[in-house]
Structure formats: structure tokens, C-alpha cells
Amino acid sequence: QGALVSIAPEDGAIQALVGGFDFQQSSFNRVLQAKRQPGSSFKPFIYCAALDSGYTPATLVNDAPIVVGGGDAGPVWRPQNENRTFLGPIRLREALNRSRNMVSIRLLQAMGVERTIDYIARFGFNREDLPHNLSL
């Protein structure tokens, strides 16, 4: 599935919107109903919250595997870095530069998800649109 938005280059007028491949398979309109997943472009907001919480660009955070959940805590979640490697203790500035997922998750664990969302909402993000868990 996917979406297509066709725009006239002369004036930016929308020429066509296609919200999916086959309405019979899925009536979900990806053009009008889907919300963009920001991915790693959201990490600077988490790091900004960390800086405001007393971390510095030189703070060392461990870029190592994390296992969350299991048993009574729900299903096991084993997040990964994009290239499935780990660098061990790494400075915040380098972790942001390299977009290390494990460091972002450790920051969220240390600061608290709700506290981090409170801080990020100052930038105009709608709290209800943000996942209230470590996948933030």
C-alpha cells in the first residue's frame, strides 16, 4: 500500500490524490488519514529534553542492547539500532550525530516518558498524538 499526491509545478495545485492501491483490500485513505511517522527526525527533541534535564553534550550513555517487557510486563521488545550494531558508552553529541536508538531509549527511561512528552509539547506537538511509551 502507499499514497500519491500529484501537484502542478506551476502553482502547487493538487491534481490527484490516491490513498491506496485497492479500496476493496483497505478503505484506509493514506493521503488523508495517515499520520507521518517522523522516525529519527524526532530524536533532537528527546535530546533537547535531556539537555534541559541536566545532561550535557559530553554525557556518556551506553549504546547497548535493551530488552523491555516480558512476563507480566507484556510482550518482549528488543529495539535495535538501524545497522544492528552497538558502540558501548558514547557521548550524547556523537549518539545524536549517529542517530543511536538505544541511547534515545535510555534517555527516555532515565527522564521518564511522561516528563519528556511534557517538555516536547512545548514545541507545539499534540500530547495525544505522541506514543506514551519508549517508542516515542
Secondary structure, DSSP 8 states (H G I E B T S, - for coil): ---EEEE-TTT--EEEEE--S-TTT----TTTT-----GGGGHHHHHHHHHHTT--TT-EEEE----B--GGG-S-B----TTS---EEEEHHHHHHTT-HHHHHHHHHHH-HHHHHHHHGGGT--GGGS-SSTT-
